[in-house]
Amino acid sequence: MMGIGASGMIWIAAIILLLFGSRKLPELGRAVGRTLHEFKKGTKELTGELEAIDLKEVLPNEHQSDNRKRA
């Protein structure tokens, strides 16, 4: 798959400028930035919760296997 070159980026920027206008671009940029920030925050929280669940499932099993080895 080919990447977008410099000329492609210029065309995309020009189209966005025409669609939204110069007054709306900073507002649009802030909205996109906030959305990405919230998405990353939610992803980190979900990852932490999933790791906690995995640890709860794994630790009791390891503890039981240690008791069986000792007995």
C-alpha positions as CSV (number, residue, x, y, z in Angstrom):
1,M,0.0,0.0,0.0
2,M,1.4,3.4,-1.0
3,G,1.7,6.2,1.4
4,I,0.5,9.8,0.8
5,G,3.1,12.1,-0.5
6,A,3.6,15.8,0.0
7,S,1.4,16.8,-2.9
8,G,-1.4,14.5,-1.5
9,M,-1.1,16.1,1.9
10,I,-1.3,19.6,0.3
11,W,-4.5,18.5,-1.6
12,I,-6.1,17.1,1.5
13,A,-5.2,20.3,3.5
14,A,-6.7,22.5,0.7
15,I,-9.9,20.5,0.6
16,I,-10.3,20.6,4.4
17,L,-9.7,24.4,4.3
18,L,-12.4,24.8,1.6
19,L,-14.9,22.6,3.4
20,F,-14.6,24.1,6.9
21,G,-13.1,27.6,6.4
22,S,-10.2,29.2,8.2
23,R,-12.3,30.2,11.2
24,K,-13.5,26.7,11.9
25,L,-10.1,24.9,11.6
26,P,-8.8,25.7,15.1
27,E,-12.1,24.7,16.6
28,L,-12.1,21.5,14.6
29,G,-8.5,20.8,15.6
30,R,-9.3,21.2,19.3
31,A,-12.3,18.8,19.0
32,V,-10.2,16.2,17.2
33,G,-7.5,16.6,19.9
34,R,-10.0,16.2,22.8
35,T,-11.5,13.2,21.1
36,L,-8.1,11.5,20.7
37,H,-7.2,12.3,24.3
38,E,-10.5,10.7,25.6
39,F,-10.0,7.7,23.4
40,K,-6.5,7.1,24.7
41,K,-7.7,7.6,28.2
42,G,-10.5,5.1,27.8
43,T,-8.1,2.6,26.1
44,K,-5.7,2.8,29.1
45,E,-8.5,2.3,31.6
46,L,-9.9,-0.7,29.7
47,T,-6.4,-2.2,29.4
48,G,-5.9,-1.8,33.1
49,E,-9.2,-3.4,34.0
50,L,-8.5,-6.3,31.6
51,E,-5.1,-6.8,33.2
52,A,-6.6,-6.8,36.7
53,I,-9.2,-9.4,35.6
54,D,-6.5,-11.6,34.1
55,L,-4.4,-11.3,37.3
56,K,-7.4,-12.3,39.4
57,E,-7.9,-15.4,37.3
58,V,-4.3,-16.4,37.1
59,L,-3.2,-15.7,40.7
60,P,-5.6,-18.1,42.4
61,N,-4.6,-20.9,40.0
62,E,-0.9,-20.3,40.6
63,H,-1.6,-20.3,44.4
64,Q,-3.4,-23.6,44.1
65,S,-0.7,-25.2,42.1
66,D,1.9,-24.1,44.7
67,N,-0.1,-25.7,47.4
68,R,-0.3,-28.9,45.5
69,K,3.4,-29.0,45.0
70,R,4.1,-28.5,48.7
71,A,1.6,-31.2,49.8
